[in-house]
Amino acid sequence: MIGSSTRTPYPEGVARASRWRQIGVAGIVLGALLGAASCAAPAPVDPAPSASEPVCAVLLLALPDVVGGEERRSTTSQASRAWGDPAIVLRCGVTPLGPTVEGCVTIAAGDGTEVDWVVTEEQDRTAFVTYGQLPAVEVTIPRDYAGDQTIMTELSTAVAELPRDGDRECL
């Protein structure tokens, strides 16, 4: 017969499509809620002045996913990484230090190379800034992790690959 069809009448087809759409939307909402519940909030990190240096991107790729037994988490700025809560934070592209009387330590990386760090004790954390690497890198470690010697060794392995700044080193 001309004009006859075996298709479902239009209103029922619309109703069926609408039900599938509702089920799909409910699934998406449920998935988003479950995903948000399982993720920690990004660690708030101020961007470093030279965070856009291309070598910072290379450094970030070389950093470990776990530092001091803490899992990596997201941050709020470019050229930075964080691990754990409270966050151990690394920022690439900070202003290089000039000559200083602050304490300077040499840390042997896992592969035997060495990285010089200027250490500053603060009330709730310890800050380490590379000395003699370009761009400079800053690592802040909350007091909660005091005494964990593995953190700086694990990070120094990747940082050691940054270009040297002439012959500047700890004395």
LOVEX-680348 format. One record per residue (C-alpha): x, y, z; residue in one letter. Coordinates in Angstrom, 1 decimal. Layout:
! LOVEX-680348
+--------+--------+--------+-----+
:   east :  north :     up : res :
+--------+--------+--------+-----+
:      X :      Y :      Z :   a :
...
+--------+--------+--------+-----+
//
This chain:
! LOVEX-680348
+--------+--------+--------+-----+
:   east :  north :     up : res :
+--------+--------+--------+-----+
:    0.0 :    0.0 :    0.0 :   m :
:    1.2 :    3.4 :   -0.9 :   i :
:    1.6 :    5.7 :    2.1 :   g :
:    1.4 :    2.9 :    4.7 :   s :
:    4.4 :    2.4 :    7.0 :   s :
:    5.4 :   -0.1 :    9.6 :   t :
:    7.1 :    2.6 :   11.7 :   r :
:    6.1 :    3.4 :   15.2 :   t :
:    3.7 :    6.4 :   15.3 :   p :
:    5.5 :    9.6 :   15.8 :   y :
:    4.4 :   10.5 :   19.3 :   p :
:    5.5 :    7.1 :   20.7 :   e :
:    8.9 :    7.3 :   19.0 :   g :
:    9.4 :   10.7 :   20.5 :   v :
:    8.5 :    9.4 :   24.0 :   a :
:   10.9 :    6.4 :   23.6 :   r :
:   13.8 :    8.7 :   22.5 :   a :
:   13.0 :   11.0 :   25.4 :   s :
:   13.3 :    8.1 :   27.9 :   r :
:   16.7 :    7.0 :   26.5 :   w :
:   17.9 :   10.6 :   26.7 :   r :
:   16.8 :   10.8 :   30.3 :   q :
:   18.6 :    7.5 :   31.1 :   i :
:   21.7 :    8.8 :   29.3 :   g :
:   21.7 :   12.1 :   31.2 :   v :
:   21.2 :   10.3 :   34.5 :   a :
:   24.2 :    8.1 :   33.7 :   g :
:   26.4 :   11.1 :   32.9 :   i :
:   25.4 :   12.9 :   36.1 :   v :
:   26.0 :    9.8 :   38.2 :   l :
:   29.4 :    9.3 :   36.6 :   g :
:   30.4 :   12.9 :   37.1 :   a :
:   29.4 :   12.7 :   40.8 :   l :
:   31.4 :    9.5 :   41.4 :   l :
:   34.4 :   10.9 :   39.6 :   g :
:   34.3 :   14.1 :   41.6 :   a :
:   34.0 :   12.3 :   44.9 :   a :
:   37.2 :   10.2 :   44.1 :   s :
:   39.4 :   13.1 :   43.2 :   c :
:   41.3 :   15.5 :   45.5 :   a :
:   41.0 :   19.2 :   44.8 :   a :
:   43.9 :   20.6 :   42.8 :   p :
:   46.7 :   21.9 :   45.0 :   a :
:   46.7 :   25.8 :   44.8 :   p :
:   50.1 :   26.8 :   43.3 :   v :
:   51.2 :   30.2 :   42.1 :   d :
:   52.8 :   30.1 :   38.7 :   p :
:   56.5 :   30.8 :   38.6 :   a :
:   57.7 :   33.8 :   36.5 :   p :
:   59.4 :   31.6 :   33.8 :   s :
:   56.9 :   28.7 :   33.9 :   a :
:   56.6 :   28.9 :   30.1 :   s :
:   60.2 :   27.8 :   29.6 :   e :
:   60.0 :   24.7 :   27.2 :   p :
:   62.5 :   22.8 :   29.4 :   v :
:   59.9 :   23.0 :   32.3 :   c :
:   57.6 :   20.8 :   30.2 :   a :
:   60.3 :   18.3 :   29.7 :   v :
:   61.0 :   18.3 :   33.5 :   l :
:   57.4 :   17.7 :   34.3 :   l :
:   57.3 :   14.6 :   32.0 :   l :
:   60.4 :   13.2 :   33.8 :   a :
:   59.0 :   13.6 :   37.3 :   l :
:   57.8 :   10.5 :   39.1 :   p :
:   54.1 :    9.8 :   39.8 :   d :
:   54.8 :    8.9 :   43.4 :   v :
:   57.1 :   10.9 :   45.7 :   v :
:   57.9 :   10.0 :   49.3 :   g :
:   55.1 :    7.4 :   49.0 :   g :
:   52.5 :   10.1 :   48.0 :   e :
:   50.5 :   10.0 :   44.8 :   e :
:   50.7 :   12.9 :   42.3 :   r :
:   47.7 :   15.3 :   42.2 :   r :
:   46.8 :   18.2 :   40.0 :   s :
:   47.7 :   21.8 :   40.6 :   t :
:   46.3 :   25.2 :   39.6 :   t :
:   49.2 :   26.5 :   37.6 :   s :
:   51.5 :   25.7 :   34.7 :   q :
:   54.9 :   24.0 :   35.2 :   a :
:   54.1 :   22.7 :   38.6 :   s :
:   53.4 :   19.3 :   40.2 :   r :
:   52.1 :   18.3 :   43.6 :   a :
:   52.1 :   15.0 :   45.6 :   w :
:   50.0 :   14.1 :   48.7 :   g :
:   47.9 :   16.1 :   51.1 :   d :
:   49.3 :   18.4 :   52.5 :   p :
:   51.0 :   18.9 :   49.1 :   a :
:   54.6 :   18.5 :   48.4 :   i :
:   54.9 :   21.1 :   45.6 :   v :
:   57.4 :   21.6 :   42.8 :   l :
:   57.5 :   24.7 :   40.6 :   r :
:   59.7 :   25.1 :   37.6 :   c :
:   60.7 :   28.5 :   36.3 :   g :
:   61.3 :   30.3 :   39.6 :   v :
:   63.7 :   33.2 :   39.7 :   t :
:   67.3 :   31.9 :   39.9 :   p :
:   69.1 :   32.7 :   43.1 :   l :
:   72.2 :   34.9 :   43.2 :   g :
:   75.0 :   34.4 :   45.6 :   p :
:   73.6 :   33.7 :   49.0 :   t :
:   74.6 :   33.0 :   52.6 :   v :
:   71.6 :   30.7 :   53.1 :   e :
:   72.3 :   27.0 :   53.6 :   g :
:   73.2 :   25.1 :   50.5 :   c :
:   73.2 :   21.3 :   50.2 :   v :
:   74.2 :   19.0 :   47.5 :   t :
:   71.8 :   16.1 :   47.0 :   i :
:   72.8 :   13.0 :   45.0 :   a :
:   70.1 :   12.0 :   42.6 :   a :
:   69.2 :    8.3 :   42.2 :   g :
:   71.5 :    8.0 :   39.2 :   d :
:   74.5 :    9.5 :   41.1 :   g :
:   74.4 :   13.0 :   39.5 :   t :
:   74.2 :   15.9 :   42.0 :   e :
:   71.9 :   18.9 :   42.4 :   v :
:   72.6 :   21.9 :   44.6 :   d :
:   69.7 :   23.2 :   46.6 :   w :
:   69.5 :   26.4 :   48.8 :   v :
:   67.4 :   25.4 :   51.8 :   v :
:   65.1 :   27.8 :   53.7 :   t :
:   63.3 :   26.7 :   56.8 :   e :
:   59.8 :   28.3 :   57.2 :   e :
:   57.2 :   27.9 :   59.9 :   q :
:   55.2 :   25.1 :   58.3 :   d :
:   57.5 :   23.9 :   55.6 :   r :
:   61.0 :   23.7 :   54.1 :   t :
:   61.7 :   25.3 :   50.8 :   a :
:   64.4 :   24.1 :   48.4 :   f :
:   65.5 :   26.2 :   45.4 :   v :
:   68.1 :   24.9 :   42.9 :   t :
:   71.4 :   26.6 :   42.7 :   y :
:   73.2 :   26.4 :   39.4 :   g :
:   70.3 :   24.9 :   37.3 :   q :
:   68.4 :   26.9 :   34.6 :   l :
:   65.5 :   27.4 :   34.9 :   p :
:   65.5 :   27.3 :   38.7 :   a :
:   63.2 :   24.9 :   40.5 :   v :
:   61.5 :   25.3 :   43.8 :   e :
:   60.3 :   22.4 :   46.0 :   v :
:   58.3 :   23.0 :   49.2 :   t :
:   57.8 :   20.2 :   51.6 :   i :
:   55.3 :   20.6 :   54.5 :   p :
:   56.5 :   19.7 :   58.0 :   r :
:   54.3 :   16.6 :   57.9 :   d :
:   57.0 :   15.0 :   55.8 :   y :
:   60.0 :   16.1 :   57.9 :   a :
:   62.7 :   13.6 :   57.9 :   g :
:   61.8 :   11.8 :   54.7 :   d :
:   65.1 :   11.9 :   52.8 :   q :
:   63.7 :   10.1 :   49.8 :   t :
:   61.6 :   13.1 :   48.6 :   i :
:   64.5 :   15.3 :   47.4 :   m :
:   66.5 :   12.3 :   46.1 :   t :
:   63.5 :   11.2 :   43.9 :   e :
:   63.0 :   14.8 :   42.6 :   l :
:   66.7 :   15.5 :   42.1 :   s :
:   66.9 :   12.7 :   39.6 :   t :
:   64.6 :   14.6 :   37.2 :   a :
:   65.9 :   18.0 :   38.1 :   v :
:   69.5 :   17.0 :   37.4 :   a :
:   68.7 :   16.8 :   33.7 :   e :
:   68.1 :   20.6 :   33.5 :   l :
:   70.8 :   22.7 :   31.9 :   p :
:   73.6 :   24.0 :   34.3 :   r :
:   74.1 :   27.7 :   34.9 :   d :
:   77.8 :   27.9 :   34.3 :   g :
:   79.9 :   26.8 :   37.2 :   d :
:   77.6 :   27.9 :   40.0 :   r :
:   77.5 :   25.4 :   42.8 :   e :
:   77.4 :   25.1 :   46.5 :   c :
:   80.6 :   25.8 :   48.4 :   l :
+--------+--------+--------+-----+
//
